[in-house]
């Protein structure tokens, strides 16, 4: 009976998967925030891509 109690305590105190669980929860939070603000994020990215495209168009080699 004592052996079973020790094994149960060992399982209860085992925190080896705690880090993975924290990363999964953090990922869920980031994905949720991205889904909530996806239209605003999309607008910002399109604006930045347009700025980069304009800068590339204005770049001339050899002049």
N, CA, C and O atoms as a printed pandas DataFrame, in Angstrom:
     atom_number atom_name residue_name chain_id  residue_number  x_coord  y_coord  z_coord
0              1         N          UNK        A               1    0.824   -1.196    0.000
1              2        CA          UNK        A               1    0.000    0.000    0.000
2              3         C          UNK        A               1    0.867    1.258    0.000
3              4         O          UNK        A               1    0.535    2.268   -0.622
4              5         N          UNK        A               2    1.991    1.164    0.720
5              6        CA          UNK        A               2    2.879    2.321    0.793
6              7         C          UNK        A               2    3.488    2.635   -0.573
7              8         O          UNK        A               2    3.677    3.798   -0.928
8              9         N          UNK        A               3    3.787    1.595   -1.323
9             10        CA          UNK        A               3    4.358    1.766   -2.654
10            11         C          UNK        A               3    3.376    2.488   -3.581
11            12         O          UNK        A               3    3.774    3.354   -4.360
12            13         N          UNK        A               4    2.112    2.133   -3.493
13            14        CA          UNK        A               4    1.087    2.782   -4.309
14            15         C          UNK        A               4    0.961    4.251   -3.939
15            16         O          UNK        A               4    0.805    5.109   -4.808
16            17         N          UNK        A               5    1.029    4.537   -2.629
17            18        CA          UNK        A               5    0.954    5.927   -2.168
18            19         C          UNK        A               5    2.155    6.729   -2.686
19            20         O          UNK        A               5    2.004    7.872   -3.118
20            21         N          UNK        A               6    3.332    6.131   -2.639
21            22        CA          UNK        A               6    4.541    6.812   -3.126
22            23         C          UNK        A               6    4.463    7.077   -4.622
23            24         O          UNK        A               6    4.862    8.144   -5.089
24            25         N          UNK        A               7    3.950    6.110   -5.372
25            26        CA          UNK        A               7    3.805    6.298   -6.818
26            27         C          UNK        A               7    2.790    7.394   -7.126
27            28         O          UNK        A               7    3.007    8.209   -8.023
28            29         N          UNK        A               8    1.690    7.414   -6.389
29            30        CA          UNK        A               8    0.678    8.450   -6.586
30            31         C          UNK        A               8    1.242    9.826   -6.276
31            32         O          UNK        A               8    0.971   10.783   -7.002
32            33         N          UNK        A               9    2.021    9.939   -5.207
33            34        CA          UNK        A               9    2.651   11.216   -4.869
34            35         C          UNK        A               9    3.666   11.638   -5.924
35            36         O          UNK        A               9    3.779   12.819   -6.249
36            37         N          UNK        A              10    4.395   10.676   -6.451
37            38        CA          UNK        A              10    5.386   10.982   -7.489
38            39         C          UNK        A              10    4.696   11.516   -8.748
39            40         O          UNK        A              10    5.175   12.465   -9.370
40            41         N          UNK        A              11    3.579   10.905   -9.114
41            42        CA          UNK        A              11    2.835   11.382  -10.289
42            43         C          UNK        A              11    2.273   12.768  -10.025
43            44         O          UNK        A              11    2.313   13.635  -10.898
44            45         N          UNK        A              12    1.751   12.979   -8.830
45            46        CA          UNK        A              12    1.152   14.264   -8.473
46            47         C          UNK        A              12    2.199   15.385   -8.497
47            48         O          UNK        A              12    1.904   16.504   -8.919
48            49         N          UNK        A              13    3.402   15.086   -8.051
49            50        CA          UNK        A              13    4.459   16.093   -7.970
50            51         C          UNK        A              13    5.253   16.253   -9.265
51            52         O          UNK        A              13    6.094   17.148   -9.354
52            53         N          UNK        A              14    5.015   15.428  -10.249
53            54        CA          UNK        A              14    5.754   15.493  -11.511
54            55         C          UNK        A              14    5.311   16.730  -12.297
55            56         O          UNK        A              14    4.134   16.884  -12.624
56            57         N          UNK        A              15    6.266   17.601  -12.589
57            58        CA          UNK        A              15    5.974   18.838  -13.317
58            59         C          UNK        A              15    6.700   18.889  -14.655
59            60         O          UNK        A              15    6.955   19.974  -15.177
60            61         N          UNK        A              16    7.033   17.738  -15.213
61            62        CA          UNK        A              16    7.824   17.718  -16.445
62            63         C          UNK        A              16    7.063   18.268  -17.641
63            64         O          UNK        A              16    7.694   18.781  -18.566
64            65         N          UNK        A              17    5.750   18.186  -17.664
65            66        CA          UNK        A              17    4.967   18.691  -18.794
66            67         C          UNK        A              17    4.468   20.106  -18.570
67            68         O          UNK        A              17    3.752   20.647  -19.412
68            69         N          UNK        A              18    4.828   20.706  -17.464
69            70        CA          UNK        A              18    4.339   22.040  -17.147
70            71         C          UNK        A              18    4.805   23.074  -18.168
71            72         O          UNK        A              18    4.027   23.946  -18.554
72            73         N          UNK        A              19    6.046   22.994  -18.609
73            74        CA          UNK        A              19    6.573   23.961  -19.582
74            75         C          UNK        A              19    5.831   23.884  -20.897
75            76         O          UNK        A              19    5.498   24.917  -21.478
76            77         N          UNK        A              20    5.565   22.689  -21.376
77            78        CA          UNK        A              20    4.835   22.524  -22.638
78            79         C          UNK        A              20    3.432   23.080  -22.523
79            80         O          UNK        A              20    2.933   23.708  -23.457
80            81         N          UNK        A              21    2.794   22.858  -21.396
81            82        CA          UNK        A              21    1.439   23.377  -21.184
82            83         C          UNK        A              21    1.439   24.903  -21.203
83            84         O          UNK        A              21    0.538   25.516  -21.777
84            85         N          UNK        A              22    2.422   25.506  -20.593
85            86        CA          UNK        A              22    2.518   26.967  -20.581
86            87         C          UNK        A              22    2.718   27.511  -21.994
87            88         O          UNK        A              22    2.124   28.527  -22.355
88            89         N          UNK        A              23    3.548   26.846  -22.793
89            90        CA          UNK        A              23    3.751   27.293  -24.165
90            91         C          UNK        A              23    2.468   27.165  -24.983
91            92         O          UNK        A              23    2.162   28.037  -25.796
92            93         N          UNK        A              24    1.732   26.103  -24.777
93            94        CA          UNK        A              24    0.478   25.905  -25.507
94            95         C          UNK        A              24   -0.524   26.983  -25.130
95            96         O          UNK        A              24   -1.190   27.537  -26.004
96            97         N          UNK        A              25   -0.643   27.291  -23.842
97            98        CA          UNK        A              25   -1.567   28.347  -23.408
98            99         C          UNK        A              25   -1.160   29.710  -23.954
99           100         O          UNK        A              25   -2.016   30.501  -24.350
100          101         N          UNK        A              26    0.130   29.985  -23.976
101          102        CA          UNK        A              26    0.626   31.240  -24.536
102          103         C          UNK        A              26    0.305   31.329  -26.021
103          104         O          UNK        A              26   -0.095   32.386  -26.509
104          105         N          UNK        A              27    0.477   30.231  -26.738
105          106        CA          UNK        A              27    0.155   30.195  -28.160
106          107         C          UNK        A              27   -1.333   30.435  -28.387
107          108         O          UNK        A              27   -1.707   31.143  -29.321
108          109         N          UNK        A              28   -2.179   29.860  -27.553
109          110        CA          UNK        A              28   -3.621   30.066  -27.666
110          111         C          UNK        A              28   -3.971   31.537  -27.466
111          112         O          UNK        A              28   -4.821   32.070  -28.179
112          113         N          UNK        A              29   -3.334   32.193  -26.514
113          114        CA          UNK        A              29   -3.587   33.615  -26.270
114          115         C          UNK        A              29   -3.154   34.458  -27.466
115          116         O          UNK        A              29   -3.886   35.352  -27.890
116          117         N          UNK        A              30   -1.974   34.181  -28.013
117          118        CA          UNK        A              30   -1.466   34.948  -29.157
118          119         C          UNK        A              30   -2.368   34.759  -30.375
119          120         O          UNK        A              30   -2.683   35.730  -31.063
120          121         N          UNK        A              31   -2.786   33.528  -30.650
121          122        CA          UNK        A              31   -3.660   33.260  -31.794
122          123         C          UNK        A              31   -5.006   33.944  -31.604
123          124         O          UNK        A              31   -5.560   34.486  -32.560
124          125         N          UNK        A              32   -5.541   33.928  -30.390
125          126        CA          UNK        A              32   -6.820   34.592  -30.115
126          127         C          UNK        A              32   -6.718   36.091  -30.345
127          128         O          UNK        A              32   -7.611   36.685  -30.950
128          129         N          UNK        A              33   -5.656   36.705  -29.878
129          130        CA          UNK        A              33   -5.466   38.146  -30.085
130          131         C          UNK        A              33   -5.308   38.452  -31.566
131          132         O          UNK        A              33   -5.862   39.435  -32.059
132          133         N          UNK        A              34   -4.561   37.622  -32.278
133          134        CA          UNK        A              34   -4.387   37.824  -33.719
134          135         C          UNK        A              34   -5.721   37.709  -34.454
135          136         O          UNK        A              34   -5.972   38.458  -35.398
136          137         N          UNK        A              35   -6.571   36.785  -34.034
137          138        CA          UNK        A              35   -7.879   36.635  -34.687
138          139         C          UNK        A              35   -8.783   37.825  -34.393
139          140         O          UNK        A              35   -9.547   38.250  -35.260
140          141         N          UNK        A              36   -8.705   38.364  -33.184
141          142        CA          UNK        A              36   -9.532   39.513  -32.824
142          143         C          UNK        A              36   -9.125   40.740  -33.640
143          144         O          UNK        A              36   -9.985   41.480  -34.119
144          145         N          UNK        A              37   -7.828   40.957  -33.798
145          146        CA          UNK        A              37   -7.328   42.160  -34.465
146          147         C          UNK        A              37   -6.831   41.884  -35.882
147          148         O          UNK        A              37   -5.998   42.635  -36.388
148          149         N          UNK        A              38   -7.318   40.825  -36.537
149          150        CA          UNK        A              38   -6.777   40.436  -37.842
150          151         C          UNK        A              38   -6.990   41.491  -38.912
151          152         O          UNK        A              38   -6.125   41.658  -39.773
152          153         N          UNK        A              39   -8.112   42.214  -38.895
153          154        CA          UNK        A              39   -8.334   43.240  -39.921
154          155         C          UNK        A              39   -7.362   44.398  -39.749
155          156         O          UNK        A              39   -6.809   44.897  -40.729
156          157         N          UNK        A              40   -7.153   44.826  -38.515
157          158        CA          UNK        A              40   -6.217   45.923  -38.258
158          159         C          UNK        A              40   -4.787   45.496  -38.599
159          160         O          UNK        A              40   -4.033   46.269  -39.189
160          161         N          UNK        A              41   -4.417   44.278  -38.232
161          162        CA          UNK        A              41   -3.083   43.759  -38.547
162          163         C          UNK        A              41   -2.901   43.682  -40.059
163          164         O          UNK        A              41   -1.833   44.014  -40.572
164          165         N          UNK        A              42   -3.933   43.249  -40.774
165          166        CA          UNK        A              42   -3.873   43.153  -42.233
166          167         C          UNK        A              42   -3.676   44.524  -42.866
167          168         O          UNK        A              42   -2.891   44.669  -43.804
168          169         N          UNK        A              43   -4.383   45.533  -42.358
169          170        CA          UNK        A              43   -4.225   46.894  -42.883
170          171         C          UNK        A              43   -2.806   47.399  -42.675
171          172         O          UNK        A              43   -2.214   47.993  -43.577
172          173         N          UNK        A              44   -2.265   47.167  -41.497
173          174        CA          UNK        A              44   -0.904   47.621  -41.188
174          175         C          UNK        A              44    0.110   46.937  -42.092
175          176         O          UNK        A              44    1.022   47.587  -42.604
176          177         N          UNK        A              45   -0.039   45.633  -42.294
177          178        CA          UNK        A              45    0.901   44.889  -43.136
178          179         C          UNK        A              45    0.808   45.354  -44.583
179          180         O          UNK        A              45    1.834   45.527  -45.240
180          181         N          UNK        A              46   -0.410   45.561  -45.090
181          182        CA          UNK        A              46   -0.568   46.056  -46.460
182          183         C          UNK        A              46    0.074   47.423  -46.629
183          184         O          UNK        A              46    0.698   47.688  -47.656
184          185         N          UNK        A              47   -0.070   48.288  -45.643
185          186        CA          UNK        A              47    0.561   49.605  -45.702
186          187         C          UNK        A              47    2.075   49.512  -45.727
187          188         O          UNK        A              47    2.731   50.211  -46.499
188          189         N          UNK        A              48    2.633   48.649  -44.885
189          190        CA          UNK        A              48    4.093   48.494  -44.850
190          191         C          UNK        A              48    4.621   47.878  -46.139
191          192         O          UNK        A              48    5.682   48.270  -46.626
192          193         N          UNK        A              49    3.880   46.906  -46.699
193          194        CA          UNK        A              49    4.301   46.304  -47.967
194          195         C          UNK        A              49    4.264   47.351  -49.078
195          196         O          UNK        A              49    5.136   47.378  -49.947
196          197         N          UNK        A              50    3.258   48.201  -49.042
197          198        CA          UNK        A              50    3.187   49.282  -50.028
198          199         C          UNK        A              50    4.349   50.258  -49.899
199          200         O          UNK        A              50    4.883   50.726  -50.905
200          201         N          UNK        A              51    4.743   50.566  -48.670
201          202        CA          UNK        A              51    5.886   51.450  -48.447
202          203         C          UNK        A              51    7.173   50.818  -48.970
203          204         O          UNK        A              51    7.988   51.488  -49.604
204          205         N          UNK        A              52    7.346   49.552  -48.705
205          206        CA          UNK        A              52    8.547   48.853  -49.175
206          207         C          UNK        A              52    8.542   48.790  -50.698
207          208         O          UNK        A              52    9.578   48.989  -51.334
208          209         N          UNK        A              53    7.377   48.513  -51.283
209          210        CA          UNK        A              53    7.282   48.473  -52.743
210          211         C          UNK        A              53    7.615   49.819  -53.367
211          212         O          UNK        A              53    8.291   49.880  -54.395
212          213         N          UNK        A              54    7.144   50.898  -52.751
213          214        CA          UNK        A              54    7.471   52.236  -53.242
214          215         C          UNK        A              54    8.948   52.539  -53.127
215          216         O          UNK        A              54    9.531   53.155  -54.020
216          217         N          UNK        A              55    9.559   52.112  -52.035
217          218        CA          UNK        A              55   10.988   52.336  -51.859
218          219         C          UNK        A              55   11.797   51.533  -52.865
219          220         O          UNK        A              55   12.818   52.005  -53.366
220          221         N          UNK        A              56   11.350   50.334  -53.157
221          222        CA          UNK        A              56   12.044   49.510  -54.163
222          223         C          UNK        A              56   11.895   50.109  -55.546
223          224         O          UNK        A              56   12.846   50.116  -56.327
224          225         N          UNK        A              57   10.714   50.611  -55.855
225          226        CA          UNK        A              57   10.493   51.250  -57.177
226          227         C          UNK        A              57   11.366   52.495  -57.335
227          228         O          UNK        A              57   11.808   52.807  -58.441
228          229         N          UNK        A              58   11.616   53.208  -56.231
229          230        CA          UNK        A              58   12.417   54.415  -56.292
230          231         C          UNK        A              58   13.922   54.153  -56.268
231          232         O          UNK        A              58   14.703   55.096  -56.392
232          233         N          UNK        A              59   14.336   52.933  -56.118
233          234        CA          UNK        A              59   15.747   52.580  -56.048
234          235         C          UNK        A              59   16.275   52.325  -57.443
235          236         O          UNK        A              59   15.753   51.475  -58.164
236          237         N          UNK        A              60   17.298   53.053  -57.824
237          238        CA          UNK        A              60   17.911   52.890  -59.149
238          239         C          UNK        A              60   19.369   52.483  -58.986
239          240         O          UNK        A              60   20.118   53.109  -58.237
240          241         N          UNK        A              61   19.758   51.441  -59.684
241          242        CA          UNK        A              61   21.140   50.967  -59.628
242          243         C          UNK        A              61   21.967   51.740  -60.667
243          244         O          UNK        A              61   21.567   51.872  -61.824
244          245         N          UNK        A              62   23.106   52.237  -60.237
245          246        CA          UNK        A              62   24.027   52.882  -61.151
246          247         C          UNK        A              62   23.786   54.377  -61.347
247          248         O          UNK        A              62   24.398   54.981  -62.228
248          249         N          UNK        A              63   22.943   54.963  -60.582
249          250        CA          UNK        A              63   22.735   56.407  -60.721
250          251         C          UNK        A              63   23.089   57.136  -59.468
251          252         O          UNK        A              63   22.974   58.360  -59.411
